[in-house]
Amino acid sequence: MSAKRPGGTTILLWSRRKPLAWDVTVTDTYADAHVSNTAMETGAAASLAATNKTNEYSQLSATHIFTPVAIETAGTWHHQTVELSRNWEGGRP
């Protein structure tokens, strides 16, 4: 098993009787590795970062609900980050 740990986790059960875990990543919208994709699609760098985080923490699926928090330096939030923020704000697990 990996020694990786998410950035945070809830104590209370979030859904499906599992706690929520998340990890934050902020990716540079204008980095050479991303600029060709972000020029064609808003949020492309955040989307890639979210996919990478989900893959990185895939082993948590047995015990947690994992949600990546991916934000681009230009301000775009990945759709799962927006959804998590709305649910958290509303107090809905």
MIMILO-974966 format. One record per atom (N, C-alpha, C): atom name; residue number from 1; chain; residue in three letters; x negated, y negated, z. Coordinates in Angstrom, 3 decimals. Atoms other than C-alpha are relative to their C-alpha. Example, Ala and Ser with C-alpha at 12.3 -4.5 7.8 and 13.67 -1.06 7.14 Angstrom:
! residues 2
PT atome num chaine residu       c1       c2       c3
PT     N   1      A    Ala   -0.890    1.190    0.000
PT    CA   1      A    Ala  -12.300    4.500    7.800
PT     C   1      A    Ala   -0.900   -1.200    0.000
PT     N   2      A    Ser    0.820    1.190   -0.060
PT    CA   2      A    Ser  -13.670    1.060    7.140
PT     C   2      A    Ser    0.770   -1.090    0.730
END
This chain:
! residues 93
PT atome num chaine residu       c1       c2       c3
PT     N   1      A    Met   -0.831    1.178    0.000
PT    CA   1      A    Met    0.000    0.000    0.000
PT     C   1      A    Met   -0.879   -1.246    0.000
PT     N   2      A    Ser    0.721    1.247    0.120
PT    CA   2      A    Ser   -1.139   -3.508   -0.797
PT     C   2      A    Ser    0.056   -0.787    1.305
PT     N   3      A    Ala    0.022    0.866   -1.177
PT    CA   3      A    Ala   -2.115   -5.996    1.901
PT     C   3      A    Ala    0.689   -1.330   -0.285
PT     N   4      A    Lys   -0.677    1.240    0.375
PT    CA   4      A    Lys   -0.145   -8.702    0.080
PT     C   4      A    Lys    1.194   -0.246    0.910
PT     N   5      A    Arg   -1.153    0.385   -0.804
PT    CA   5      A    Arg    2.366  -10.594    2.162
PT     C   5      A    Arg    0.647   -1.216   -0.659
PT     N   6      A    Pro   -0.682    1.162    0.578
PT    CA   6      A    Pro    5.008  -13.026    0.921
PT     C   6      A    Pro   -0.232   -1.238    0.853
PT     N   7      A    Gly    0.161    1.258   -0.721
PT    CA   7      A    Gly    4.938  -16.672    1.935
PT     C   7      A    Gly    0.947   -0.138    1.173
PT     N   8      A    Gly   -0.967    0.092   -1.083
PT    CA   8      A    Gly    8.013  -16.265    4.106
PT     C   8      A    Gly    1.039    1.091   -0.095
PT     N   9      A    Thr   -1.084   -0.972   -0.046
PT    CA   9      A    Thr   10.830  -14.005    5.165
PT     C   9      A    Thr    1.007   -0.434    1.057
PT     N  10      A    Thr   -1.028    0.312   -0.989
PT    CA  10      A    Thr   14.112  -14.384    6.997
PT     C  10      A    Thr    0.061    1.109    1.038
PT     N  11      A    Ile   -0.237   -1.006   -1.039
PT    CA  11      A    Ile   14.881  -12.606   10.240
PT     C  11      A    Ile    1.388    0.597   -0.221
PT     N  12      A    Leu   -1.370   -0.448    0.241
PT    CA  12      A    Leu   18.587  -12.431    9.461
PT     C  12      A    Leu    0.093    0.707   -1.346
PT     N  13      A    Leu   -0.205   -0.713    1.252
PT    CA  13      A    Leu   19.817  -10.103    6.765
PT     C  13      A    Leu    0.630   -0.933   -1.016
PT     N  14      A    Trp   -0.440    0.930    1.038
PT    CA  14      A    Trp   20.365  -11.943    3.487
PT     C  14      A    Trp    1.124    0.616   -0.828
PT     N  15      A    Ser   -1.029   -0.724    0.748
PT    CA  15      A    Ser   22.250   -9.503    1.296
PT     C  15      A    Ser   -0.416    1.461   -0.069
PT     N  16      A    Arg    0.245   -1.450    0.063
PT    CA  16      A    Arg   22.545   -5.757    0.834
PT     C  16      A    Arg   -0.729    0.507    1.242
PT     N  17      A    Arg    0.576   -0.394   -1.292
PT    CA  17      A    Arg   21.534   -5.510    4.504
PT     C  17      A    Arg   -1.524   -0.051    0.021
PT     N  18      A    Lys    1.450    0.183    0.039
PT    CA  18      A    Lys   17.995   -6.687    3.735
PT     C  18      A    Lys   -0.342   -1.466    0.258
PT     N  19      A    Pro    0.433    1.392   -0.157
PT    CA  19      A    Pro   16.081   -9.803    4.781
PT     C  19      A    Pro   -0.522   -0.534   -1.337
PT     N  20      A    Leu    0.513    0.673    1.188
PT    CA  20      A    Leu   15.041  -12.328    2.146
PT     C  20      A    Leu   -1.490   -0.269    0.182
PT     N  21      A    Ala    1.422    0.357    0.014
PT    CA  21      A    Ala   11.357  -12.712    1.275
PT     C  21      A    Ala   -0.246   -0.865   -1.228
PT     N  22      A    Trp    0.316    0.867    1.124
PT    CA  22      A    Trp    9.854  -15.373   -0.976
PT     C  22      A    Trp   -1.487   -0.323   -0.001
PT     N  23      A    Asp    1.366    0.476    0.110
PT    CA  23      A    Asp    6.513  -16.596   -2.224
PT     C  23      A    Asp    0.011   -1.155   -0.993
PT     N  24      A    Val   -0.006    1.229    0.795
PT    CA  24      A    Val    5.820  -20.032   -3.686
PT     C  24      A    Val   -1.214   -0.067   -0.912
PT     N  25      A    Thr    1.081    0.279    0.929
PT    CA  25      A    Thr    3.766  -20.822   -6.748
PT     C  25      A    Thr    0.332   -1.274   -0.762
PT     N  26      A    Val   -0.141    1.216    0.796
PT    CA  26      A    Val    3.259  -24.175   -8.445
PT     C  26      A    Val   -0.996    0.120   -1.138
PT     N  27      A    Thr    0.842   -0.202    1.171
PT    CA  27      A    Thr    1.946  -23.896  -11.960
PT     C  27      A    Thr   -0.119   -1.293   -0.803
PT     N  28      A    Asp    0.284    1.216    0.754
PT    CA  28      A    Asp    0.389  -26.611  -14.112
PT     C  28      A    Asp    0.635    0.064   -1.387
PT     N  29      A    Thr   -0.729    0.043    1.270
PT    CA  29      A    Thr    2.760  -27.402  -16.964
PT     C  29      A    Thr   -0.932   -0.268   -1.170
PT     N  30      A    Tyr    0.870    0.466    1.082
PT    CA  30      A    Tyr   -0.079  -28.938  -18.989
PT     C  30      A    Tyr   -1.338    0.736   -0.091
PT     N  31      A    Ala    1.231   -0.796    0.081
PT    CA  31      A    Ala   -2.789  -26.323  -18.424
PT     C  31      A    Ala   -0.111    0.618   -1.390
PT     N  32      A    Asp    0.232   -0.577    1.330
PT    CA  32      A    Asp   -4.348  -24.973  -21.622
PT     C  32      A    Asp    0.734    1.331   -0.176
PT     N  33      A    Ala   -0.646   -1.314    0.085
PT    CA  33      A    Ala   -2.904  -21.547  -20.828
PT     C  33      A    Ala    1.516   -0.091   -0.178
PT     N  34      A    His   -1.452    0.130    0.032
PT    CA  34      A    His    0.666  -22.926  -20.719
PT     C  34      A    His    0.536   -0.995   -1.022
PT     N  35      A    Val   -0.515    1.142    0.757
PT    CA  35      A    Val    0.890  -26.011  -22.914
PT     C  35      A    Val    0.693    0.392   -1.302
PT     N  36      A    Ser   -0.664   -0.378    1.254
PT    CA  36      A    Ser    1.775  -24.237  -26.164
PT     C  36      A    Ser    1.398    0.564    0.260
PT     N  37      A    Asn   -1.322   -0.546   -0.340
PT    CA  37      A    Asn    4.661  -22.391  -24.468
PT     C  37      A    Asn    0.925   -1.061    0.590
PT     N  38      A    Thr   -0.852    1.013   -0.619
PT    CA  38      A    Thr    5.906  -25.322  -22.382
PT     C  38      A    Thr    0.401   -1.084   -0.992
PT     N  39      A    Ala   -0.375    0.959    1.044
PT    CA  39      A    Ala    5.899  -27.547  -25.472
PT     C  39      A    Ala    1.202    0.503   -0.793
PT     N  40      A    Met   -1.105   -0.586    0.760
PT    CA  40      A    Met    8.378  -25.142  -27.071
PT     C  40      A    Met    1.220    0.295    0.866
PT     N  41      A    Glu   -1.107   -0.368   -0.884
PT    CA  41      A    Glu   10.481  -24.221  -24.030
PT     C  41      A    Glu   -0.220   -0.576    1.395
PT     N  42      A    Thr    0.069    0.564   -1.348
PT    CA  42      A    Thr   11.107  -26.195  -20.862
PT     C  42      A    Thr    0.040    1.133    1.020
PT     N  43      A    Gly    0.014   -1.000   -1.060
PT    CA  43      A    Gly   10.221  -24.101  -17.846
PT     C  43      A    Gly   -0.741    1.278   -0.327
PT     N  44      A    Ala    0.694   -1.231    0.394
PT    CA  44      A    Ala    8.105  -21.540  -19.709
PT     C  44      A    Ala   -1.081    0.396    1.004
PT     N  45      A    Ala    1.057   -0.311   -0.972
PT    CA  45      A    Ala    5.238  -21.797  -17.209
PT     C  45      A    Ala    0.606    0.491    1.313
PT     N  46      A    Ala   -0.673   -0.441   -1.230
PT    CA  46      A    Ala    7.611  -21.473  -14.238
PT     C  46      A    Ala    0.572    1.398   -0.180
PT     N  47      A    Ser   -0.554   -1.323    0.282
PT    CA  47      A    Ser    9.267  -18.484  -15.875
PT     C  47      A    Ser   -1.080    1.079    0.072
PT     N  48      A    Leu    1.117   -0.948   -0.049
PT    CA  48      A    Leu    5.927  -16.727  -16.354
PT     C  48      A    Leu   -0.480    0.194    1.436
PT     N  49      A    Ala    0.443   -0.087   -1.395
PT    CA  49      A    Ala    4.897  -17.535  -12.787
PT     C  49      A    Ala    0.977    0.817    0.838
PT     N  50      A    Ala   -1.014   -0.756   -0.745
PT    CA  50      A    Ala    8.192  -16.155  -11.432
PT     C  50      A    Ala   -0.088    1.489   -0.322
PT     N  51      A    Thr    0.149   -1.405    0.402
PT    CA  51      A    Thr    7.768  -12.944  -13.422
PT     C  51      A    Thr   -1.223    0.619    0.663
PT     N  52      A    Asn    1.230   -0.508   -0.625
PT    CA  52      A    Asn    4.211  -12.558  -12.124
PT     C  52      A    Asn    0.189    0.230    1.497
PT     N  53      A    Lys   -0.257   -0.168   -1.440
PT    CA  53      A    Lys    5.338  -13.082   -8.510
PT     C  53      A    Lys    0.913    1.200    0.258
PT     N  54      A    Thr   -0.919   -1.133   -0.156
PT    CA  54      A    Thr    8.198  -10.604   -8.902
PT     C  54      A    Thr   -0.746    1.319   -0.170
PT     N  55      A    Asn    0.801   -1.210    0.212
PT    CA  55      A    Asn    5.790   -7.998  -10.277
PT     C  55      A    Asn   -0.975    0.227    1.152
PT     N  56      A    Glu    0.985   -0.091   -1.082
PT    CA  56      A    Glu    3.221   -8.756   -7.566
PT     C  56      A    Glu    0.608    0.563    1.283
PT     N  57      A    Tyr   -0.659   -0.419   -1.229
PT    CA  57      A    Tyr    5.743   -8.127   -4.786
PT     C  57      A    Tyr    1.083    1.054   -0.233
PT     N  58      A    Ser   -1.022   -0.996    0.339
PT    CA  58      A    Ser    7.753   -5.346   -6.430
PT     C  58      A    Ser    0.154    1.076    1.076
PT     N  59      A    Gln   -0.080   -1.032   -1.037
PT    CA  59      A    Gln    6.945   -2.952   -3.569
PT     C  59      A    Gln    0.924   -0.402    1.142
PT     N  60      A    Leu   -0.887    0.455   -1.073
PT    CA  60      A    Leu    9.086   -5.101   -1.252
PT     C  60      A    Leu    1.464    0.365   -0.231
PT     N  61      A    Ser   -1.409   -0.231    0.332
PT    CA  61      A    Ser   12.305   -4.103   -3.034
PT     C  61      A    Ser    0.659    1.069    0.880
PT     N  62      A    Ala   -0.565   -1.032   -0.871
PT    CA  62      A    Ala   12.754   -1.141   -0.705
PT     C  62      A    Ala    0.476   -0.574    1.337
PT     N  63      A    Thr   -0.301    0.528   -1.327
PT    CA  63      A    Thr   12.913   -3.358    2.377
PT     C  63      A    Thr    0.513   -1.437    0.014
PT     N  64      A    His   -0.356    1.422    0.045
PT    CA  64      A    His   13.602   -6.952    1.236
PT     C  64      A    His    0.668   -0.366   -1.328
PT     N  65      A    Ile   -0.428    0.669    1.228
PT    CA  65      A    Ile   15.395   -9.097   -1.305
PT     C  65      A    Ile   -1.120   -0.997   -0.284
PT     N  66      A    Phe    1.098    0.923    0.319
PT    CA  66      A    Phe   12.486  -10.894   -3.016
PT     C  66      A    Phe    0.450   -1.019   -1.041
PT     N  67      A    Thr   -0.274    1.076    0.945
PT    CA  67      A    Thr   12.916  -14.242   -4.734
PT     C  67      A    Thr   -1.264   -0.832   -0.180
PT     N  68      A    Pro    1.151    0.863    0.229
PT    CA  68      A    Pro   10.023  -16.055   -6.381
PT     C  68      A    Pro    0.428   -1.469    0.036
PT     N  69      A    Val   -0.218    1.445    0.029
PT    CA  69      A    Val    9.825  -19.811   -5.850
PT     C  69      A    Val   -1.074   -0.554   -0.931
PT     N  70      A    Ala    0.943    0.455    1.022
PT    CA  70      A    Ala    8.218  -21.135   -9.029
PT     C  70      A    Ala    0.391   -1.378   -0.495
PT     N  71      A    Ile   -0.225    1.388    0.385
PT    CA  71      A    Ile    7.885  -24.829   -9.811
PT     C  71      A    Ile   -1.165   -0.447   -0.873
PT     N  72      A    Glu    1.045    0.558    0.868
PT    CA  72      A    Glu    5.982  -26.594  -12.590
PT     C  72      A    Glu   -0.390   -1.386    0.498
PT     N  73      A    Thr    0.472    1.318   -0.422
PT    CA  73      A    Thr    3.877  -29.689  -11.955
PT     C  73      A    Thr    0.783   -1.131   -0.667
PT     N  74      A    Ala   -0.826    1.022    0.653
PT    CA  74      A    Ala    6.121  -31.575  -14.420
PT     C  74      A    Ala    1.382   -0.102    0.639
PT     N  75      A    Gly   -1.240    0.106   -0.755
PT    CA  75      A    Gly    9.035  -30.901  -12.072
PT     C  75      A    Gly    1.050    1.055   -0.292
PT     N  76      A    Thr   -0.989   -1.020    0.324
PT    CA  76      A    Thr   10.872  -27.976  -13.679
PT     C  76      A    Thr   -0.034    1.120    1.035
PT     N  77      A    Trp   -0.143   -1.113   -0.933
PT    CA  77      A    Trp   12.166  -25.378  -11.231
PT     C  77      A    Trp    0.525    1.203   -0.760
PT     N  78      A    His   -0.512   -1.236    0.571
PT    CA  78      A    His   12.693  -21.748  -12.244
PT     C  78      A    His    1.433    0.195    0.494
PT     N  79      A    His   -1.422   -0.146   -0.350
PT    CA  79      A    His   16.384  -20.777  -12.212
PT     C  79      A    His    0.213    0.739    1.321
PT     N  80      A    Gln   -0.160   -0.698   -1.283
PT    CA  80      A    Gln   15.879  -18.388   -9.256
PT     C  80      A    Gln   -0.327   -0.928    1.170
PT     N  81      A    Thr    0.334    0.983   -1.026
PT    CA  81      A    Thr   14.318  -21.233   -7.273
PT     C  81      A    Thr    1.184   -0.924    0.238
PT     N  82      A    Val   -1.183    0.852   -0.105
PT    CA  82      A    Val   17.331  -23.435   -8.008
PT     C  82      A    Val    1.115    0.745    0.734
PT     N  83      A    Glu   -1.049   -0.809   -0.632
PT    CA  83      A    Glu   19.723  -20.646   -7.017
PT     C  83      A    Glu   -0.275    0.200    1.489
PT     N  84      A    Leu    0.366   -0.179   -1.406
PT    CA  84      A    Leu   17.843  -19.955   -3.778
PT     C  84      A    Leu    0.237   -1.292    0.776
PT     N  85      A    Ser   -0.181    1.291   -0.650
PT    CA  85      A    Ser   17.866  -23.649   -2.924
PT     C  85      A    Ser    1.484   -0.296    0.244
PT     N  86      A    Arg   -1.443    0.238   -0.151
PT    CA  86      A    Arg   21.618  -23.910   -3.516
PT     C  86      A    Arg    0.602    0.914    1.077
PT     N  87      A    Asn   -0.526   -0.946   -0.995
PT    CA  87      A    Asn   22.351  -20.789   -1.439
PT     C  87      A    Asn   -0.477   -0.366    1.396
PT     N  88      A    Trp    0.580    0.353   -1.292
PT    CA  88      A    Trp   20.027  -21.890    1.366
PT     C  88      A    Trp    0.700   -1.241    0.549
PT     N  89      A    Glu   -0.653    1.246   -0.353
PT    CA  89      A    Glu   21.566  -25.353    1.389
PT     C  89      A    Glu    1.428    0.235    0.508
PT     N  90      A    Gly   -1.384   -0.293   -0.365
PT    CA  90      A    Gly   25.063  -23.915    1.587
PT     C  90      A    Gly    0.121    0.990    1.140
PT     N  91      A    Gly   -0.021   -0.963   -1.087
PT    CA  91      A    Gly   24.083  -21.429    4.279
PT     C  91      A    Gly    0.569    1.346   -0.386
PT     N  92      A    Arg   -0.575   -1.261    0.487
PT    CA  92      A    Arg   25.153  -18.504    2.115
PT     C  92      A    Arg   -1.099    1.022   -0.259
PT     N  93      A    Pro    0.957   -1.072    0.311
PT    CA  93      A    Pro   23.128  -15.306    2.229
PT     C  93      A    Pro    0.369    0.785   -1.214
END
